[in-house]
Amino acid sequence: MRQNTLDPEVEQRLREPPPGSAIEAARTFGIDLTLLIERLRLTPDERVRRLQQAMITVAQIRGAAHRAPGRHPPDQ
């Protein structure tokens, strides 16, 4: 079982930001703080692995788009 890397006080502050704080302003602006909390719970190694997997996925999508029939080169 892995250890939660997010300090409980930090998580509480993100879930219930103090009035007038930058965190409250971010939430009001529309930032998904639950996503931030989820990511901060991951270990640094887990974050890197997820980023690497996302980069692989993007490369695969770009490759598929490049090979797609009828593809036009981008405007220059």
N, CA, C and O atoms as a Tripos MOL2 file, in Angstrom:
@<TRIPOS>MOLECULE
protein
  304   303    76     0     0
PROTEIN
NO_CHARGES

@<TRIPOS>ATOM
      1 N           0.8460   -1.1910    0.0000 N.3       1 MET1
      2 CA          0.0000    0.0000    0.0000 C.3       1 MET1
      3 C           0.8860    1.2480    0.0000 C.2       1 MET1
      4 O           1.8040    1.3660    0.8110 O.2       1 MET1
      5 N           0.6050    2.1640   -0.9060 N.am      2 ARG2
      6 CA          1.4300    3.3670   -0.9680 C.3       2 ARG2
      7 C           0.9110    4.4320   -0.0070 C.2       2 ARG2
      8 O          -0.2630    4.4500    0.3630 O.2       2 ARG2
      9 N           1.8040    5.2970    0.3730 N.am      3 GLN3
     10 CA          1.4630    6.3540    1.3140 C.3       3 GLN3
     11 C           0.9200    7.5690    0.5660 C.2       3 GLN3
     12 O           1.4200    7.9250   -0.5010 O.2       3 GLN3
     13 N          -0.1000    8.1970    1.1310 N.am      4 ASN4
     14 CA         -0.6470    9.4300    0.5750 C.3       4 ASN4
     15 C           0.4010   10.5200    0.7560 C.2       4 ASN4
     16 O           0.8630   10.7580    1.8710 O.2       4 ASN4
     17 N           0.7770   11.1820   -0.3330 N.am      5 THR5
     18 CA          1.8240   12.2030   -0.2610 C.3       5 THR5
     19 C           1.2690   13.5990    0.0010 C.2       5 THR5
     20 O           2.0350   14.5570    0.1070 O.2       5 THR5
     21 N          -0.0430   13.7280    0.1060 N.am      6 LEU6
     22 CA         -0.6620   15.0310    0.3180 C.3       6 LEU6
     23 C          -0.9280   15.2540    1.8020 C.2       6 LEU6
     24 O          -1.6240   14.4650    2.4410 O.2       6 LEU6
     25 N          -0.3790   16.3170    2.3390 N.am      7 ASP7
     26 CA         -0.5780   16.6770    3.7420 C.3       7 ASP7
     27 C          -2.0680   16.9340    3.9840 C.2       7 ASP7
     28 O          -2.6950   17.6670    3.2190 O.2       7 ASP7
     29 N          -2.6390   16.3450    5.0270 N.am      8 PRO8
     30 CA         -4.0780   16.5380    5.3010 C.3       8 PRO8
     31 C          -4.4780   18.0080    5.4640 C.2       8 PRO8
     32 O          -5.5800   18.3910    5.0720 O.2       8 PRO8
     33 N          -3.6110   18.8200    6.0270 N.am      9 GLU9
     34 CA         -3.9280   20.2460    6.1910 C.3       9 GLU9
     35 C          -4.0050   20.9470    4.8310 C.2       9 GLU9
     36 O          -4.8560   21.8100    4.6130 O.2       9 GLU9
     37 N          -3.1170   20.5680    3.9330 N.am     10 VAL10
     38 CA         -3.1250   21.1530    2.5880 C.3      10 VAL10
     39 C          -4.4000   20.7360    1.8580 C.2      10 VAL10
     40 O          -5.0510   21.5530    1.2070 O.2      10 VAL10
     41 N          -4.7460   19.4530    1.9770 N.am     11 GLU11
     42 CA         -5.9680   18.9840    1.3270 C.3      11 GLU11
     43 C          -7.1910   19.7250    1.8610 C.2      11 GLU11
     44 O          -8.0670   20.1180    1.0910 O.2      11 GLU11
     45 N          -7.2500   19.9140    3.1630 N.am     12 GLN12
     46 CA         -8.3850   20.6220    3.7660 C.3      12 GLN12
     47 C          -8.4620   22.0600    3.2620 C.2      12 GLN12
     48 O          -9.5480   22.5790    3.0000 O.2      12 GLN12
     49 N          -7.2960   22.6990    3.1280 N.am     13 ARG13
     50 CA         -7.2590   24.0840    2.6420 C.3      13 ARG13
     51 C          -7.7200   24.1560    1.1890 C.2      13 ARG13
     52 O          -8.3440   25.1350    0.7800 O.2      13 ARG13
     53 N          -7.4090   23.1120    0.4060 N.am     14 LEU14
     54 CA         -7.8600   23.0820   -0.9850 C.3      14 LEU14
     55 C          -9.3580   22.7980   -1.0810 C.2      14 LEU14
     56 O         -10.0440   23.3440   -1.9440 O.2      14 LEU14
     57 N          -9.8590   21.9450   -0.1940 N.am     15 ARG15
     58 CA        -11.2900   21.6180   -0.2110 C.3      15 ARG15
     59 C         -12.1500   22.7730    0.3090 C.2      15 ARG15
     60 O         -13.2510   23.0100   -0.1890 O.2      15 ARG15
     61 N         -11.6420   23.4840    1.3080 N.am     16 GLU16
     62 CA        -12.3700   24.6080    1.9050 C.3      16 GLU16
     63 C         -11.4320   25.8060    1.9970 C.2      16 GLU16
     64 O         -10.9220   26.1170    3.0740 O.2      16 GLU16
     65 N         -11.2020   26.4810    0.8660 N.am     17 PRO17
     66 CA        -10.2450   27.5930    0.8560 C.3      17 PRO17
     67 C         -10.6960   28.7540    1.7340 C.2      17 PRO17
     68 O         -11.8850   29.0620    1.8130 O.2      17 PRO17
     69 N          -9.7360   29.3910    2.3890 N.am     18 PRO18
     70 CA        -10.0680   30.5600    3.2120 C.3      18 PRO18
     71 C         -10.6590   31.6820    2.3450 C.2      18 PRO18
     72 O         -10.2140   31.8950    1.2170 O.2      18 PRO18
     73 N         -11.6490   32.3890    2.8690 N.am     19 PRO19
     74 CA        -12.2320   33.5090    2.1120 C.3      19 PRO19
     75 C         -11.1600   34.5270    1.7310 C.2      19 PRO19
     76 O         -10.3220   34.9060    2.5490 O.2      19 PRO19
     77 N         -11.2030   34.9540    0.4860 N.am     20 GLY20
     78 CA        -10.2670   35.9660    0.0100 C.3      20 GLY20
     79 C          -8.9110   35.4120   -0.4090 C.2      20 GLY20
     80 O          -8.0410   36.1700   -0.8390 O.2      20 GLY20
     81 N          -8.7200   34.1000   -0.2900 N.am     21 SER21
     82 CA         -7.4220   33.5110   -0.6340 C.3      21 SER21
     83 C          -7.3050   33.3050   -2.1440 C.2      21 SER21
     84 O          -8.2970   33.3370   -2.8730 O.2      21 SER21
     85 N          -6.0750   33.0950   -2.5870 N.am     22 ALA22
     86 CA         -5.8290   32.8010   -3.9980 C.3      22 ALA22
     87 C          -6.4890   31.4790   -4.3900 C.2      22 ALA22
     88 O          -6.9370   31.3130   -5.5240 O.2      22 ALA22
     89 N          -6.5440   30.5450   -3.4470 N.am     23 ILE23
     90 CA         -7.1880   29.2580   -3.7220 C.3      23 ILE23
     91 C          -8.6780   29.4640   -3.9840 C.2      23 ILE23
     92 O          -9.2390   28.8720   -4.9070 O.2      23 ILE23
     93 N          -9.3110   30.2950   -3.1760 N.am     24 GLU24
     94 CA        -10.7330   30.5830   -3.3870 C.3      24 GLU24
     95 C         -10.9420   31.2700   -4.7350 C.2      24 GLU24
     96 O         -11.9010   30.9680   -5.4470 O.2      24 GLU24
     97 N         -10.0430   32.1940   -5.0860 N.am     25 ALA25
     98 CA        -10.1510   32.8830   -6.3760 C.3      25 ALA25
     99 C         -10.0070   31.8900   -7.5240 C.2      25 ALA25
    100 O         -10.7190   31.9880   -8.5230 O.2      25 ALA25
    101 N          -9.0990   30.9440   -7.3870 N.am     26 ALA26
    102 CA         -8.9170   29.9260   -8.4320 C.3      26 ALA26
    103 C         -10.1790   29.0880   -8.5820 C.2      26 ALA26
    104 O         -10.6250   28.8250   -9.6990 O.2      26 ALA26
    105 N         -10.7540   28.6700   -7.4620 N.am     27 ARG27
    106 CA        -11.9810   27.8630   -7.5140 C.3      27 ARG27
    107 C         -13.1130   28.6610   -8.1530 C.2      27 ARG27
    108 O         -13.8500   28.1300   -8.9830 O.2      27 ARG27
    109 N         -13.2560   29.9220   -7.7780 N.am     28 THR28
    110 CA        -14.2940   30.7840   -8.3380 C.3      28 THR28
    111 C         -14.0940   30.9630   -9.8440 C.2      28 THR28
    112 O         -15.0600   31.0330  -10.6030 O.2      28 THR28
    113 N         -12.8420   31.0350  -10.2620 N.am     29 PHE29
    114 CA        -12.5030   31.1830  -11.6770 C.3      29 PHE29
    115 C         -12.8550   29.9320  -12.4710 C.2      29 PHE29
    116 O         -13.0510   29.9980  -13.6850 O.2      29 PHE29
    117 N         -12.9350   28.7870  -11.7840 N.am     30 GLY30
    118 CA        -13.3050   27.5520  -12.4600 C.3      30 GLY30
    119 C         -12.2450   26.4660  -12.4280 C.2      30 GLY30
    120 O         -12.3930   25.4370  -13.0880 O.2      30 GLY30
    121 N         -11.1820   26.6780  -11.6720 N.am     31 ILE31
    122 CA        -10.1350   25.6590  -11.5540 C.3      31 ILE31
    123 C         -10.6960   24.4670  -10.7800 C.2      31 ILE31
    124 O         -11.3100   24.6370   -9.7270 O.2      31 ILE31
    125 N         -10.4810   23.2630  -11.3060 N.am     32 ASP32
    126 CA        -10.9520   22.0340  -10.6610 C.3      32 ASP32
    127 C          -9.9620   21.6270   -9.5810 C.2      32 ASP32
    128 O          -8.9730   20.9510   -9.8650 O.2      32 ASP32
    129 N         -10.2180   22.0300   -8.3620 N.am     33 LEU33
    130 CA         -9.3060   21.7370   -7.2580 C.3      33 LEU33
    131 C          -9.3320   20.2650   -6.8760 C.2      33 LEU33
    132 O          -8.3650   19.7660   -6.3010 O.2      33 LEU33
    133 N         -10.4160   19.5570   -7.1830 N.am     34 THR34
    134 CA        -10.4460   18.1280   -6.8710 C.3      34 THR34
    135 C          -9.4380   17.3800   -7.7470 C.2      34 THR34
    136 O          -8.8380   16.4000   -7.3050 O.2      34 THR34
    137 N          -9.2540   17.8360   -8.9730 N.am     35 LEU35
    138 CA         -8.2460   17.2390   -9.8420 C.3      35 LEU35
    139 C          -6.8470   17.5040   -9.2860 C.2      35 LEU35
    140 O          -5.9930   16.6180   -9.3050 O.2      35 LEU35
    141 N          -6.6180   18.6940   -8.8030 N.am     36 LEU36
    142 CA         -5.3330   19.0380   -8.1840 C.3      36 LEU36
    143 C          -5.0720   18.1490   -6.9680 C.2      36 LEU36
    144 O          -3.9700   17.6280   -6.7970 O.2      36 LEU36
    145 N          -6.0880   17.9810   -6.1320 N.am     37 ILE37
    146 CA         -5.9530   17.1270   -4.9490 C.3      37 ILE37
    147 C          -5.5990   15.7040   -5.3720 C.2      37 ILE37
    148 O          -4.7030   15.0830   -4.8010 O.2      37 ILE37
    149 N          -6.3030   15.1970   -6.3690 N.am     38 GLU38
    150 CA         -6.0460   13.8330   -6.8620 C.3      38 GLU38
    151 C          -4.6040   13.6890   -7.3170 C.2      38 GLU38
    152 O          -3.9470   12.7030   -6.9820 O.2      38 GLU38
    153 N          -4.1030   14.6560   -8.0750 N.am     39 ARG39
    154 CA         -2.7270   14.5830   -8.5770 C.3      39 ARG39
    155 C          -1.7050   14.7070   -7.4390 C.2      39 ARG39
    156 O          -0.6730   14.0360   -7.4550 O.2      39 ARG39
    157 N          -1.9890   15.5490   -6.4740 N.am     40 LEU40
    158 CA         -1.0440   15.7240   -5.3690 C.3      40 LEU40
    159 C          -0.9840   14.5110   -4.4480 C.2      40 LEU40
    160 O          -0.0250   14.3530   -3.6930 O.2      40 LEU40
    161 N          -1.9850   13.6680   -4.5050 N.am     41 ARG41
    162 CA         -1.9660   12.4300   -3.7200 C.3      41 ARG41
    163 C          -0.9890   11.4130   -4.2880 C.2      41 ARG41
    164 O          -0.5470   10.5060   -3.5810 O.2      41 ARG41
    165 N          -0.6530   11.5640   -5.5640 N.am     42 LEU42
    166 CA          0.2620   10.6340   -6.2130 C.3      42 LEU42
    167 C           1.6990   10.9010   -5.7540 C.2      42 LEU42
    168 O           2.0560   12.0210   -5.3890 O.2      42 LEU42
    169 N           2.5030    9.8500   -5.7850 N.am     43 THR43
    170 CA          3.9240   10.0350   -5.5060 C.3      43 THR43
    171 C           4.5550   10.7040   -6.7290 C.2      43 THR43
    172 O           3.9810   10.6630   -7.8170 O.2      43 THR43
    173 N           5.7230   11.3150   -6.5630 N.am     44 PRO44
    174 CA          6.3920   11.9040   -7.7310 C.3      44 PRO44
    175 C           6.6110   10.8790   -8.8500 C.2      44 PRO44
    176 O           6.4400   11.2090  -10.0230 O.2      44 PRO44
    177 N           6.9840    9.6510   -8.5060 N.am     45 ASP45
    178 CA          7.1710    8.6170   -9.5290 C.3      45 ASP45
    179 C           5.8670    8.3360  -10.2790 C.2      45 ASP45
    180 O           5.8780    8.1630  -11.4980 O.2      45 ASP45
    181 N           4.7590    8.2890   -9.5630 N.am     46 GLU46
    182 CA          3.4650    8.0480  -10.2090 C.3      46 GLU46
    183 C           3.1000    9.1950  -11.1400 C.2      46 GLU46
    184 O           2.5400    8.9750  -12.2130 O.2      46 GLU46
    185 N           3.4170   10.4140  -10.7310 N.am     47 ARG47
    186 CA          3.1340   11.5730  -11.5790 C.3      47 ARG47
    187 C           3.9420   11.5080  -12.8670 C.2      47 ARG47
    188 O           3.4240   11.7800  -13.9500 O.2      47 ARG47
    189 N           5.2210   11.1450  -12.7430 N.am     48 VAL48
    190 CA          6.0800   11.0420  -13.9180 C.3      48 VAL48
    191 C           5.5730    9.9460  -14.8480 C.2      48 VAL48
    192 O           5.5290   10.1380  -16.0630 O.2      48 VAL48
    193 N           5.1920    8.8020  -14.2910 N.am     49 ARG49
    194 CA          4.6800    7.7050  -15.1310 C.3      49 ARG49
    195 C           3.4140    8.1350  -15.8760 C.2      49 ARG49
    196 O           3.2530    7.8190  -17.0550 O.2      49 ARG49
    197 N           2.5270    8.8450  -15.2020 N.am     50 ARG50
    198 CA          1.3010    9.3140  -15.8700 C.3      50 ARG50
    199 C           1.6270   10.3160  -16.9760 C.2      50 ARG50
    200 O           1.0170   10.2840  -18.0450 O.2      50 ARG50
    201 N           2.5790   11.1960  -16.7220 N.am     51 LEU51
    202 CA          2.9840   12.1600  -17.7410 C.3      51 LEU51
    203 C           3.5950   11.4410  -18.9410 C.2      51 LEU51
    204 O           3.2890   11.7720  -20.0870 O.2      51 LEU51
    205 N           4.4540   10.4630  -18.6810 N.am     52 GLN52
    206 CA          5.0570    9.7080  -19.7750 C.3      52 GLN52
    207 C           3.9940    8.9960  -20.5960 C.2      52 GLN52
    208 O           4.0660    8.9890  -21.8250 O.2      52 GLN52
    209 N           3.0110    8.3980  -19.9370 N.am     53 GLN53
    210 CA          1.9460    7.7060  -20.6610 C.3      53 GLN53
    211 C           1.1300    8.6910  -21.4970 C.2      53 GLN53
    212 O           0.7390    8.3830  -22.6230 O.2      53 GLN53
    213 N           0.8760    9.8700  -20.9440 N.am     54 ALA54
    214 CA          0.1430   10.8880  -21.7010 C.3      54 ALA54
    215 C           0.9320   11.3200  -22.9310 C.2      54 ALA54
    216 O           0.3520   11.5320  -23.9960 O.2      54 ALA54
    217 N           2.2510   11.4530  -22.7920 N.am     55 MET55
    218 CA          3.0930   11.8430  -23.9190 C.3      55 MET55
    219 C           3.1000   10.7630  -25.0050 C.2      55 MET55
    220 O           3.0880   11.0790  -26.1950 O.2      55 MET55
    221 N           3.1210    9.5030  -24.6010 N.am     56 ILE56
    222 CA          3.0600    8.3950  -25.5550 C.3      56 ILE56
    223 C           1.7300    8.4320  -26.3100 C.2      56 ILE56
    224 O           1.6960    8.2530  -27.5280 O.2      56 ILE56
    225 N           0.6450    8.6640  -25.5860 N.am     57 THR57
    226 CA         -0.6780    8.7270  -26.2050 C.3      57 THR57
    227 C          -0.7590    9.8630  -27.2190 C.2      57 THR57
    228 O          -1.2870    9.6780  -28.3160 O.2      57 THR57
    229 N          -0.2460   11.0230  -26.8650 N.am     58 VAL58
    230 CA         -0.2590   12.1690  -27.7870 C.3      58 VAL58
    231 C           0.5440   11.8410  -29.0390 C.2      58 VAL58
    232 O           0.1130   12.1490  -30.1500 O.2      58 VAL58
    233 N           1.7060   11.2170  -28.8690 N.am     59 ALA59
    234 CA          2.5330   10.8500  -30.0250 C.3      59 ALA59
    235 C           1.7900    9.8630  -30.9280 C.2      59 ALA59
    236 O           1.8720    9.9640  -32.1520 O.2      59 ALA59
    237 N           1.0760    8.9220  -30.3430 N.am     60 GLN60
    238 CA          0.3050    7.9590  -31.1350 C.3      60 GLN60
    239 C          -0.8170    8.6500  -31.9060 C.2      60 GLN60
    240 O          -1.0620    8.3380  -33.0720 O.2      60 GLN60
    241 N          -1.4850    9.5770  -31.2580 N.am     61 ILE61
    242 CA         -2.5680   10.3120  -31.9230 C.3      61 ILE61
    243 C          -2.0150   11.1450  -33.0710 C.2      61 ILE61
    244 O          -2.5920   11.1770  -34.1570 O.2      61 ILE61
    245 N          -0.8910   11.8190  -32.8260 N.am     62 ARG62
    246 CA         -0.2790   12.6200  -33.8930 C.3      62 ARG62
    247 C           0.1360   11.7330  -35.0660 C.2      62 ARG62
    248 O          -0.0520   12.0980  -36.2260 O.2      62 ARG62
    249 N           0.6950   10.5790  -34.7590 N.am     63 GLY63
    250 CA          1.1010    9.6630  -35.8150 C.3      63 GLY63
    251 C          -0.0870    9.1910  -36.6280 C.2      63 GLY63
    252 O          -0.0160    9.1280  -37.8550 O.2      63 GLY63
    253 N          -1.1790    8.8590  -35.9540 N.am     64 ALA64
    254 CA         -2.3860    8.4130  -36.6520 C.3      64 ALA64
    255 C          -2.9570    9.5360  -37.5100 C.2      64 ALA64
    256 O          -3.4050    9.2920  -38.6310 O.2      64 ALA64
    257 N          -2.9460   10.7550  -36.9970 N.am     65 ALA65
    258 CA         -3.4680   11.8870  -37.7650 C.3      65 ALA65
    259 C          -2.5930   12.1460  -38.9870 C.2      65 ALA65
    260 O          -3.0950   12.4960  -40.0550 O.2      65 ALA65
    261 N          -1.2920   11.9740  -38.8260 N.am     66 HIS66
    262 CA         -0.3590   12.2010  -39.9360 C.3      66 HIS66
    263 C          -0.5620   11.1800  -41.0520 C.2      66 HIS66
    264 O          -0.3950   11.4970  -42.2290 O.2      66 HIS66
    265 N          -0.9220    9.9560  -40.6780 N.am     67 ARG67
    266 CA         -1.1130    8.8860  -41.6590 C.3      67 ARG67
    267 C          -2.5290    8.8470  -42.2300 C.2      67 ARG67
    268 O          -2.8010    8.0720  -43.1470 O.2      67 ARG67
    269 N          -3.4260    9.6660  -41.7040 N.am     68 ALA68
    270 CA         -4.8230    9.6270  -42.1240 C.3      68 ALA68
    271 C          -4.9630    9.9990  -43.5970 C.2      68 ALA68
    272 O          -4.3310   10.9480  -44.0590 O.2      68 ALA68
    273 N          -5.7970    9.2490  -44.3450 N.am     69 PRO69
    274 CA         -6.0160    9.5920  -45.7560 C.3      69 PRO69
    275 C          -6.6910   10.9540  -45.8870 C.2      69 PRO69
    276 O          -7.5390   11.3240  -45.0740 O.2      69 PRO69
    277 N          -6.3040   11.6830  -46.9130 N.am     70 GLY70
    278 CA         -6.9190   12.9870  -47.1350 C.3      70 GLY70
    279 C          -6.3820   14.0730  -46.2320 C.2      70 GLY70
    280 O          -6.9270   15.1760  -46.1870 O.2      70 GLY70
    281 N          -5.3360   13.7730  -45.5240 N.am     71 ARG71
    282 CA         -4.7580   14.7800  -44.6150 C.3      71 ARG71
    283 C          -4.1190   15.8910  -45.4330 C.2      71 ARG71
    284 O          -3.3990   15.6340  -46.3980 O.2      71 ARG71
    285 N          -4.3870   17.1080  -45.0400 N.am     72 HIS72
    286 CA         -3.8020   18.2670  -45.7090 C.3      72 HIS72
    287 C          -2.7290   18.8500  -44.8100 C.2      72 HIS72
    288 O          -2.8910   18.8830  -43.5900 O.2      72 HIS72
    289 N          -1.6320   19.3130  -45.4030 N.am     73 PRO73
    290 CA         -0.6100   19.9390  -44.5610 C.3      73 PRO73
    291 C          -1.1560   21.2050  -43.9020 C.2      73 PRO73
    292 O          -2.0240   21.8660  -44.4720 O.2      73 PRO73
    293 N          -0.6720   21.5450  -42.7350 N.am     74 PRO74
    294 CA         -1.1760   22.7470  -42.0510 C.3      74 PRO74
    295 C          -0.8480   24.0040  -42.8430 C.2      74 PRO74
    296 O           0.1510   24.0560  -43.5600 O.2      74 PRO74
    297 N          -1.6990   25.0150  -42.7070 N.am     75 ASP75
    298 CA         -1.4600   26.3060  -43.3550 C.3      75 ASP75
    299 C          -0.1840   26.9090  -42.8030 C.2      75 ASP75
    300 O           0.1330   26.7830  -41.6200 O.2      75 ASP75
    301 N           0.5400   27.5690  -43.6970 N.am     76 GLN76
    302 CA          1.7960   28.2050  -43.2360 C.3      76 GLN76
    303 C           1.7020   29.6810  -43.3600 C.2      76 GLN76
    304 O           2.6510   30.3900  -43.0250 O.2      76 GLN76
@<TRIPOS>BOND
     1     1     2 1
     2     2     3 1
     3     3     4 2
     4     3     5 am
     5     5     6 1
     6     6     7 1
     7     7     8 2
     8     7     9 am
     9     9    10 1
    10    10    11 1
    11    11    12 2
    12    11    13 am
    13    13    14 1
    14    14    15 1
    15    15    16 2
    16    15    17 am
    17    17    18 1
    18    18    19 1
    19    19    20 2
    20    19    21 am
    21    21    22 1
    22    22    23 1
    23    23    24 2
    24    23    25 am
    25    25    26 1
    26    26    27 1
    27    27    28 2
    28    27    29 am
    29    29    30 1
    30    30    31 1
    31    31    32 2
    32    31    33 am
    33    33    34 1
    34    34    35 1
    35    35    36 2
    36    35    37 am
    37    37    38 1
    38    38    39 1
    39    39    40 2
    40    39    41 am
    41    41    42 1
    42    42    43 1
    43    43    44 2
    44    43    45 am
    45    45    46 1
    46    46    47 1
    47    47    48 2
    48    47    49 am
    49    49    50 1
    50    50    51 1
    51    51    52 2
    52    51    53 am
    53    53    54 1
    54    54    55 1
    55    55    56 2
    56    55    57 am
    57    57    58 1
    58    58    59 1
    59    59    60 2
    60    59    61 am
    61    61    62 1
    62    62    63 1
    63    63    64 2
    64    63    65 am
    65    65    66 1
    66    66    67 1
    67    67    68 2
    68    67    69 am
    69    69    70 1
    70    70    71 1
    71    71    72 2
    72    71    73 am
    73    73    74 1
    74    74    75 1
    75    75    76 2
    76    75    77 am
    77    77    78 1
    78    78    79 1
    79    79    80 2
    80    79    81 am
    81    81    82 1
    82    82    83 1
    83    83    84 2
    84    83    85 am
    85    85    86 1
    86    86    87 1
    87    87    88 2
    88    87    89 am
    89    89    90 1
    90    90    91 1
    91    91    92 2
    92    91    93 am
    93    93    94 1
    94    94    95 1
    95    95    96 2
    96    95    97 am
    97    97    98 1
    98    98    99 1
    99    99   100 2
   100    99   101 am
   101   101   102 1
   102   102   103 1
   103   103   104 2
   104   103   105 am
   105   105   106 1
   106   106   107 1
   107   107   108 2
   108   107   109 am
   109   109   110 1
   110   110   111 1
   111   111   112 2
   112   111   113 am
   113   113   114 1
   114   114   115 1
   115   115   116 2
   116   115   117 am
   117   117   118 1
   118   118   119 1
   119   119   120 2
   120   119   121 am
   121   121   122 1
   122   122   123 1
   123   123   124 2
   124   123   125 am
   125   125   126 1
   126   126   127 1
   127   127   128 2
   128   127   129 am
   129   129   130 1
   130   130   131 1
   131   131   132 2
   132   131   133 am
   133   133   134 1
   134   134   135 1
   135   135   136 2
   136   135   137 am
   137   137   138 1
   138   138   139 1
   139   139   140 2
   140   139   141 am
   141   141   142 1
   142   142   143 1
   143   143   144 2
   144   143   145 am
   145   145   146 1
   146   146   147 1
   147   147   148 2
   148   147   149 am
   149   149   150 1
   150   150   151 1
   151   151   152 2
   152   151   153 am
   153   153   154 1
   154   154   155 1
   155   155   156 2
   156   155   157 am
   157   157   158 1
   158   158   159 1
   159   159   160 2
   160   159   161 am
   161   161   162 1
   162   162   163 1
   163   163   164 2
   164   163   165 am
   165   165   166 1
   166   166   167 1
   167   167   168 2
   168   167   169 am
   169   169   170 1
   170   170   171 1
   171   171   172 2
   172   171   173 am
   173   173   174 1
   174   174   175 1
   175   175   176 2
   176   175   177 am
   177   177   178 1
   178   178   179 1
   179   179   180 2
   180   179   181 am
   181   181   182 1
   182   182   183 1
   183   183   184 2
   184   183   185 am
   185   185   186 1
   186   186   187 1
   187   187   188 2
   188   187   189 am
   189   189   190 1
   190   190   191 1
   191   191   192 2
   192   191   193 am
   193   193   194 1
   194   194   195 1
   195   195   196 2
   196   195   197 am
   197   197   198 1
   198   198   199 1
   199   199   200 2
   200   199   201 am
   201   201   202 1
   202   202   203 1
   203   203   204 2
   204   203   205 am
   205   205   206 1
   206   206   207 1
   207   207   208 2
   208   207   209 am
   209   209   210 1
   210   210   211 1
   211   211   212 2
   212   211   213 am
   213   213   214 1
   214   214   215 1
   215   215   216 2
   216   215   217 am
   217   217   218 1
   218   218   219 1
   219   219   220 2
   220   219   221 am
   221   221   222 1
   222   222   223 1
   223   223   224 2
   224   223   225 am
   225   225   226 1
   226   226   227 1
   227   227   228 2
   228   227   229 am
   229   229   230 1
   230   230   231 1
   231   231   232 2
   232   231   233 am
   233   233   234 1
   234   234   235 1
   235   235   236 2
   236   235   237 am
   237   237   238 1
   238   238   239 1
   239   239   240 2
   240   239   241 am
   241   241   242 1
   242   242   243 1
   243   243   244 2
   244   243   245 am
   245   245   246 1
   246   246   247 1
   247   247   248 2
   248   247   249 am
   249   249   250 1
   250   250   251 1
   251   251   252 2
   252   251   253 am
   253   253   254 1
   254   254   255 1
   255   255   256 2
   256   255   257 am
   257   257   258 1
   258   258   259 1
   259   259   260 2
   260   259   261 am
   261   261   262 1
   262   262   263 1
   263   263   264 2
   264   263   265 am
   265   265   266 1
   266   266   267 1
   267   267   268 2
   268   267   269 am
   269   269   270 1
   270   270   271 1
   271   271   272 2
   272   271   273 am
   273   273   274 1
   274   274   275 1
   275   275   276 2
   276   275   277 am
   277   277   278 1
   278   278   279 1
   279   279   280 2
   280   279   281 am
   281   281   282 1
   282   282   283 1
   283   283   284 2
   284   283   285 am
   285   285   286 1
   286   286   287 1
   287   287   288 2
   288   287   289 am
   289   289   290 1
   290   290   291 1
   291   291   292 2
   292   291   293 am
   293   293   294 1
   294   294   295 1
   295   295   296 2
   296   295   297 am
   297   297   298 1
   298   298   299 1
   299   299   300 2
   300   299   301 am
   301   301   302 1
   302   302   303 1
   303   303   304 2
@<TRIPOS>SUBSTRUCTURE
     1 MET1         2 RESIDUE 1 A MET
     2 ARG2         6 RESIDUE 1 A ARG
     3 GLN3        10 RESIDUE 1 A GLN
     4 ASN4        14 RESIDUE 1 A ASN
     5 THR5        18 RESIDUE 1 A THR
     6 LEU6        22 RESIDUE 1 A LEU
     7 ASP7        26 RESIDUE 1 A ASP
     8 PRO8        30 RESIDUE 1 A PRO
     9 GLU9        34 RESIDUE 1 A GLU
    10 VAL10       38 RESIDUE 1 A VAL
    11 GLU11       42 RESIDUE 1 A GLU
    12 GLN12       46 RESIDUE 1 A GLN
    13 ARG13       50 RESIDUE 1 A ARG
    14 LEU14       54 RESIDUE 1 A LEU
    15 ARG15       58 RESIDUE 1 A ARG
    16 GLU16       62 RESIDUE 1 A GLU
    17 PRO17       66 RESIDUE 1 A PRO
    18 PRO18       70 RESIDUE 1 A PRO
    19 PRO19       74 RESIDUE 1 A PRO
    20 GLY20       78 RESIDUE 1 A GLY
    21 SER21       82 RESIDUE 1 A SER
    22 ALA22       86 RESIDUE 1 A ALA
    23 ILE23       90 RESIDUE 1 A ILE
    24 GLU24       94 RESIDUE 1 A GLU
    25 ALA25       98 RESIDUE 1 A ALA
    26 ALA26      102 RESIDUE 1 A ALA
    27 ARG27      106 RESIDUE 1 A ARG
    28 THR28      110 RESIDUE 1 A THR
    29 PHE29      114 RESIDUE 1 A PHE
    30 GLY30      118 RESIDUE 1 A GLY
    31 ILE31      122 RESIDUE 1 A ILE
    32 ASP32      126 RESIDUE 1 A ASP
    33 LEU33      130 RESIDUE 1 A LEU
    34 THR34      134 RESIDUE 1 A THR
    35 LEU35      138 RESIDUE 1 A LEU
    36 LEU36      142 RESIDUE 1 A LEU
    37 ILE37      146 RESIDUE 1 A ILE
    38 GLU38      150 RESIDUE 1 A GLU
    39 ARG39      154 RESIDUE 1 A ARG
    40 LEU40      158 RESIDUE 1 A LEU
    41 ARG41      162 RESIDUE 1 A ARG
    42 LEU42      166 RESIDUE 1 A LEU
    43 THR43      170 RESIDUE 1 A THR
    44 PRO44      174 RESIDUE 1 A PRO
    45 ASP45      178 RESIDUE 1 A ASP
    46 GLU46      182 RESIDUE 1 A GLU
    47 ARG47      186 RESIDUE 1 A ARG
    48 VAL48      190 RESIDUE 1 A VAL
    49 ARG49      194 RESIDUE 1 A ARG
    50 ARG50      198 RESIDUE 1 A ARG
    51 LEU51      202 RESIDUE 1 A LEU
    52 GLN52      206 RESIDUE 1 A GLN
    53 GLN53      210 RESIDUE 1 A GLN
    54 ALA54      214 RESIDUE 1 A ALA
    55 MET55      218 RESIDUE 1 A MET
    56 ILE56      222 RESIDUE 1 A ILE
    57 THR57      226 RESIDUE 1 A THR
    58 VAL58      230 RESIDUE 1 A VAL
    59 ALA59      234 RESIDUE 1 A ALA
    60 GLN60      238 RESIDUE 1 A GLN
    61 ILE61      242 RESIDUE 1 A ILE
    62 ARG62      246 RESIDUE 1 A ARG
    63 GLY63      250 RESIDUE 1 A GLY
    64 ALA64      254 RESIDUE 1 A ALA
    65 ALA65      258 RESIDUE 1 A ALA
    66 HIS66      262 RESIDUE 1 A HIS
    67 ARG67      266 RESIDUE 1 A ARG
    68 ALA68      270 RESIDUE 1 A ALA
    69 PRO69      274 RESIDUE 1 A PRO
    70 GLY70      278 RESIDUE 1 A GLY
    71 ARG71      282 RESIDUE 1 A ARG
    72 HIS72      286 RESIDUE 1 A HIS
    73 PRO73      290 RESIDUE 1 A PRO
    74 PRO74      294 RESIDUE 1 A PRO
    75 ASP75      298 RESIDUE 1 A ASP
    76 GLN76      302 RESIDUE 1 A GLN
